[in-house]
Amino acid sequence: MDWTKFVLFLVLSLPLSASTLDVFYQVTSLGGNSYRYDYALQNYSFLEGDELAIEFPADQYASISNGEPSASPDWDLLLFAPNSPPGAAGVYSLYALVDAPDVTVAFSVDFSWIGVGAPAAQTFSLNRYDPNTGEFLEIVQQGITRMEGAAAVPEPGSTLLFVPGMLLILFRRFKTARSPRR
C-alpha cells in the first residue's frame, strides 16, 4: 500500500474543527412553584438562520413566559407553551437574525414547575434553517443544558476512535500478507 495515500486519507478523514454549542443555565426561585432559567451560550458562532430550541416537557412544566431577549436586532424569540396541544413539550425558540449575533444579551425565561424535585437540565437542539425561505435544513447539534459552573464530561472524538481501528486493520492486513502460506 502506498503510505502517502494512506496518510492523505487519514488527514482528510479528520473532522474540521467545528465548535460545539454549550448552553449553561442558572435557576432562580421566584416563590412557590415559579422559577426563572437564565441561560449563557458559549463556544459557538451562530449563523443567520440558526435556531436554539430548548424543550420544556409537559409533565414537568405548566407554563413558560417572560422570555428574554424580548427586543433584540440580532434575535427573534418565540415561546411555545407546554401541553399545547396536550402532551406536547413547550419550546424556548431563539432564532438568529444575523451572522454572529450578540450572545452576551440576557437569555431567560420564567416558568411554573410541576415536576418532581428541583428544576434541572433540559434537552436542546441547534437547528439550521434557510434564512431566505425558512426551509428546515438540518439538526446541527443536540445536547443537554448544564448548570453554570458544572464541568464538562469529555467525549472521545471520532478520530480518536477511528485511527486506532484503521491501524489495527492495516497491521493485520500487513501481517497476513507477510506470513507464509501453507
N, C-alpha and C positions, 0 to 999 in steps of 0.2 A: 504494500500500500504506500502511496506517495504521502509522506509526512506533511508536506506543505499543504496539500488538500485537506488533510485531517485537521491541522492547526487552523486553517481558514474556516473550516466547518465549525470548529469549537468557538472561534471568535464570533462568527455570525449567529451562533446559537445563543450567545449570551444576551440576556434581556437588556434593553436600553434602560438607562437609569430613569425610571419612572417614579414620580413621587406618589406617596400613599397618604390619603387624607386621614388625619387624626381628628376626631371630634371629642372634645373633653366637656364635661358638664360639672356644675355645682348645683345642689338642691338647697333651696331656702324655704323654710316653713312660713306660710302666710297666716297660719292659725287654722285650727280644725283639720279638715282634710284638704285644705288648699295649699298649694306649693308653687314654686317657680323653678324652672330649669334655666340656668344661664349657660350658654354654650361658647366654647372657644374653638375656632377652626385653625388647624396648623398643618404644615408640610405639604400643601397642595396649592397649585396656582390654577384657579378656576378659569375656564374659558367661557365666552358668551354662549349660552345655551346649556350650561351645566346646571343640574338641579340636585340639591341635597334634600332627600326625603327622609325624615325621622319619624318612625312609627310610634303610635300610641294605642296599644291593643285595647279593644273594647272591654275586656274583662278586668282591666287594671285602671283605666282612666274613664271618668264620667264625662269630662269636658276639657277643652283647651281654649284659651282666649288670650287677649292682650299680647299678641306676637310682636316681637321686635326683630329686625328694624321695620318700623311702621312707615317711614318715609326716607327712602334712600335712592339716589340716582343709579346706584350700582346693582340693586337687588329688587326682586319682586317676591313678596312673601304672601303665601296663601295658607290658611289653616282649614283643615277638613276635620270636622267633629267626629269623635269616636262613636260607633254604634249608629251611623247614618250612612247607608242603610244598616238595619240591625245586624250585629256581628262584625261589621267592618271596622278595621283599625282607623284611628284618626291619623292625620299626617300634618307635620310641620314641613311645608314645601318651600324651599328657598331657591329661587331661580336667578342665575347670574345674567344681568342685562348687558354686561360689558366683559371684555377680557381683563383678567387680573383685577377683579373688584376688591374694594376695601374690606378686608376681613377683620379689621380692628374695631368695627362698629359693634354695638351691643346686639347679641343674638339671644333672645329669651322668649319664654312662653309660660303663662300661668296655666295651672291645671288642677282638676279635682281628682284626688287619688282614691280609688276604691279597691286597690289590690291588697295583698297580704304583706305585712311588714312595711318597710320604708320604700319609697320610690328609688329605683336603681337604674342601671344601664338600659339602653334601648337599642334596637336594631336600626340601621340606616342603610340607605343606598345612595350612591352617587350616579346619577343618570345623565346621559347626554342627548340633547335634542338639537335638531337643525334650527338655528336661530331665525332663519328666513321663513321656513314652512311650519315649524312647530312639530315636525315629524320626529318620533322617537327613534334614536339611532342605536344606542347600546347602554347596557349597565356597565359603568366604568369600574365600580367597586362596591362591595357590600361589607358591612362591618358592624361593630357594636361600639357605642359610645363608652368612654372611660371617664371615671371620676377624676377630676382635676387633681394632679399630684400622683396618680397611680402609675406605676412603672409598666412599660410596655413589655409584653411577652414576645421575645424574638421568635420569628418563624424562619425555618430554613428556606433559602431562596431556591428556585427551581434549578439554577446552575449548580448549586451545591449538591443537589441530588442527582442531576443529570451526568455531570462529568465523571464521578466515580463509577457509575454504571457503564458508561461508554468505555472507560479504561478497562474495566473488568471484561467486557465483551471483546475488546481488542486483544487483551492479554490472552484470553482463552483461544481466540482465533489464531494468534501468532504461535501459541504453544502447540495447538493442533496441527498447524501447517509444518512445524519443525519436527514433530515426533515421527519416528519411522513407522511405516505401515506394515502390518503383519499379513 
